[in-house]
Amino acid sequence: MRLLIGQDIGLPYLLPLALKVLRDNPMAEGDMYEGDLLSAVLTRNPAVWAESSGLGRELRVIVSELIDLPLDLQQKVERFLIQ
């Protein structure tokens, strides 16, 4: 799922599934590193979140509760939140 989301494939179908996973485990790991699914979701084009505002709101709730993130992931969260 992380790989397809990172390539912008099937986002209307995969983003809701990814958010379901992230609700339960925001640091869910695909096959690369802890938090790689979150990283893929956070770095989608802002237009994706404008089209799916409900999903964007849900992702904001998920990331607003995270603390002690690795620096690179924290930067991605901050960029997402200022969109």
Backbone as CSV, one residue per row, in Angstrom:
resi,resn,N_x,N_y,N_z,CA_x,CA_y,CA_z,C_x,C_y,C_z
1,MET,0.833,-1.177,0.000,0.000,0.000,0.000,0.888,1.254,0.000
2,ARG,1.940,1.248,0.819,2.841,2.397,0.876,3.435,2.699,-0.481
3,LEU,3.849,1.675,-1.172,4.479,1.855,-2.478,3.494,2.448,-3.487
4,LEU,2.287,1.935,-3.541,1.286,2.458,-4.480,0.901,3.888,-4.144
5,ILE,0.724,4.182,-2.869,0.396,5.555,-2.470,1.535,6.484,-2.853
6,GLY,2.766,6.063,-2.626,3.928,6.871,-2.984,4.033,7.153,-4.467
7,GLN,3.407,6.311,-5.281,3.399,6.498,-6.724,2.084,7.095,-7.218
8,ASP,1.247,7.539,-6.288,-0.054,8.142,-6.607,-0.964,7.217,-7.397
9,ILE,-0.902,5.948,-7.096,-1.739,4.957,-7.772,-2.898,4.568,-6.853
10,GLY,-4.107,4.690,-7.373,-5.299,4.259,-6.645,-5.590,5.032,-5.376
11,LEU,-5.214,6.296,-5.329,-5.381,7.075,-4.096,-6.816,7.119,-3.578
12,PRO,-7.829,7.258,-4.441,-9.202,7.291,-3.899,-9.568,6.023,-3.123
13,TYR,-8.942,4.916,-3.456,-9.232,3.650,-2.784,-8.263,3.376,-1.646
14,LEU,-6.996,3.735,-1.847,-5.967,3.381,-0.872,-5.855,4.337,0.306
15,LEU,-6.104,5.623,0.094,-5.977,6.560,1.216,-6.947,6.244,2.359
16,PRO,-8.210,5.928,2.093,-9.085,5.548,3.214,-8.581,4.305,3.952
17,LEU,-8.035,3.352,3.221,-7.485,2.152,3.862,-6.253,2.497,4.686
18,ALA,-5.412,3.353,4.142,-4.203,3.756,4.856,-4.555,4.493,6.142
19,LEU,-5.549,5.369,6.088,-5.941,6.106,7.290,-6.522,5.170,8.345
20,LYS,-7.186,4.135,7.912,-7.697,3.140,8.857,-6.537,2.475,9.594
21,VAL,-5.484,2.136,8.870,-4.289,1.547,9.480,-3.624,2.557,10.413
22,LEU,-3.488,3.802,9.939,-2.798,4.828,10.714,-3.552,5.218,11.982
23,ARG,-4.872,5.109,11.964,-5.656,5.366,13.171,-5.227,4.416,14.293
24,ASP,-5.023,3.166,13.927,-4.639,2.151,14.915,-3.153,2.194,15.243
25,ASN,-2.328,2.521,14.241,-0.885,2.519,14.435,-0.248,3.564,13.520
26,PRO,-0.123,4.800,13.995,0.423,5.865,13.147,1.834,5.583,12.636
27,MET,2.563,4.745,13.329,3.932,4.434,12.907,4.002,3.088,12.186
28,ALA,2.887,2.685,11.578,2.843,1.415,10.850,3.981,1.355,9.843
29,GLU,4.560,0.187,9.739,5.712,-0.008,8.868,5.315,-0.858,7.667
30,GLY,5.665,-0.354,6.472,5.508,-1.155,5.260,6.670,-2.118,5.208
31,ASP,7.540,-1.930,4.276,8.703,-2.807,4.189,10.014,-2.032,4.237
32,MET,9.946,-0.749,4.620,11.164,0.048,4.630,11.563,0.466,6.045
33,TYR,10.724,1.220,6.732,11.063,1.702,8.068,9.787,2.057,8.810
34,GLU,9.893,2.144,10.109,8.752,2.511,10.935,8.251,3.892,10.523
35,GLY,6.969,4.001,10.238,6.381,5.267,9.829,6.389,5.511,8.335
36,ASP,6.805,4.519,7.547,6.884,4.751,6.099,5.516,4.922,5.440
37,LEU,4.482,4.307,5.984,3.135,4.519,5.437,2.689,5.951,5.711
38,LEU,2.918,6.423,6.916,2.576,7.803,7.256,3.335,8.774,6.361
39,SER,4.591,8.512,6.140,5.404,9.362,5.274,4.823,9.430,3.869
40,ALA,4.428,8.288,3.329,3.854,8.258,1.985,2.554,9.042,1.925
41,VAL,1.731,8.894,2.936,0.441,9.590,2.967,0.645,11.104,3.102
42,LEU,1.555,11.498,3.971,1.782,12.921,4.224,2.333,13.667,3.012
43,THR,3.038,12.979,2.158,3.726,13.657,1.057,2.949,13.644,-0.253
44,ARG,1.669,13.314,-0.195,0.857,13.409,-1.407,0.622,14.869,-1.729
45,ASN,0.346,15.123,-2.977,0.074,16.475,-3.458,-1.069,17.089,-2.648
46,PRO,-0.939,18.337,-2.214,-2.013,18.978,-1.446,-3.372,18.937,-2.144
47,ALA,-3.396,18.877,-3.456,-4.663,18.808,-4.184,-5.448,17.544,-3.820
48,VAL,-4.745,16.479,-3.499,-5.409,15.234,-3.101,-6.250,15.476,-1.856
49,TRP,-5.696,16.229,-0.910,-6.407,16.480,0.337,-7.524,17.495,0.139
50,ALA,-7.380,18.393,-0.811,-8.446,19.342,-1.116,-9.652,18.606,-1.700
51,GLU,-9.382,17.595,-2.510,-10.459,16.800,-3.115,-11.121,15.889,-2.083
52,SER,-10.377,15.484,-1.086,-10.879,14.567,-0.056,-10.752,15.239,1.308
53,SER,-11.462,16.322,1.496,-11.281,17.132,2.706,-11.563,16.342,3.984
54,GLY,-12.486,15.411,3.939,-12.761,14.592,5.124,-11.564,13.746,5.508
55,LEU,-10.899,13.191,4.514,-9.699,12.400,4.783,-8.580,13.298,5.294
56,GLY,-8.473,14.475,4.736,-7.458,15.427,5.183,-7.665,15.811,6.640
57,ARG,-8.909,16.046,7.015,-9.214,16.373,8.414,-8.848,15.209,9.336
58,GLU,-9.170,14.016,8.881,-8.864,12.837,9.684,-7.353,12.674,9.865
59,LEU,-6.596,12.901,8.800,-5.143,12.806,8.898,-4.599,13.872,9.841
60,ARG,-5.178,15.059,9.808,-4.741,16.121,10.736,-4.940,15.696,12.191
61,VAL,-6.055,15.053,12.475,-6.311,14.569,13.833,-5.268,13.527,14.225
62,ILE,-4.985,12.611,13.318,-4.008,11.551,13.605,-2.639,12.148,13.913
63,VAL,-2.160,13.044,13.058,-0.799,13.561,13.241,-0.710,14.576,14.379
64,SER,-1.818,15.218,14.714,-1.770,16.209,15.793,-1.508,15.563,17.146
65,GLU,-1.747,14.281,17.251,-1.557,13.566,18.515,-0.178,12.914,18.625
66,LEU,0.640,13.007,17.589,1.936,12.328,17.588,3.003,13.165,18.279
67,ILE,3.853,12.491,19.024,4.983,13.151,19.680,6.230,12.305,19.471
68,ASP,7.373,12.924,19.659,8.668,12.234,19.582,8.876,11.513,18.246
69,LEU,8.550,12.186,17.160,8.762,11.615,15.835,10.205,11.816,15.407
70,PRO,10.716,10.937,14.536,12.025,11.204,13.929,11.959,12.542,13.185
71,LEU,13.076,13.230,13.110,13.117,14.573,12.549,12.520,14.652,11.147
72,ASP,12.888,13.726,10.267,12.377,13.797,8.891,10.863,13.633,8.839
73,LEU,10.324,12.762,9.674,8.876,12.563,9.699,8.184,13.770,10.336
74,GLN,8.786,14.352,11.363,8.230,15.551,11.987,8.153,16.693,10.979
75,GLN,9.166,16.827,10.140,9.163,17.872,9.109,8.044,17.643,8.101
76,LYS,7.802,16.396,7.736,6.708,16.083,6.813,5.360,16.406,7.447
77,VAL,5.216,16.107,8.727,3.978,16.443,9.433,3.776,17.955,9.428
78,GLU,4.809,18.698,9.742,4.699,20.155,9.773,4.339,20.736,8.409
79,ARG,4.949,20.196,7.345,4.610,20.672,5.991,3.151,20.359,5.664
80,PHE,2.697,19.177,6.046,1.308,18.814,5.793,0.363,19.758,6.540
81,LEU,0.672,20.053,7.784,-0.222,20.868,8.601,-0.319,22.309,8.131
82,ILE,0.691,22.828,7.449,0.610,24.221,6.988,-0.049,24.352,5.610
83,GLN,-0.421,23.248,5.009,-1.068,23.284,3.686,-2.457,23.865,3.809
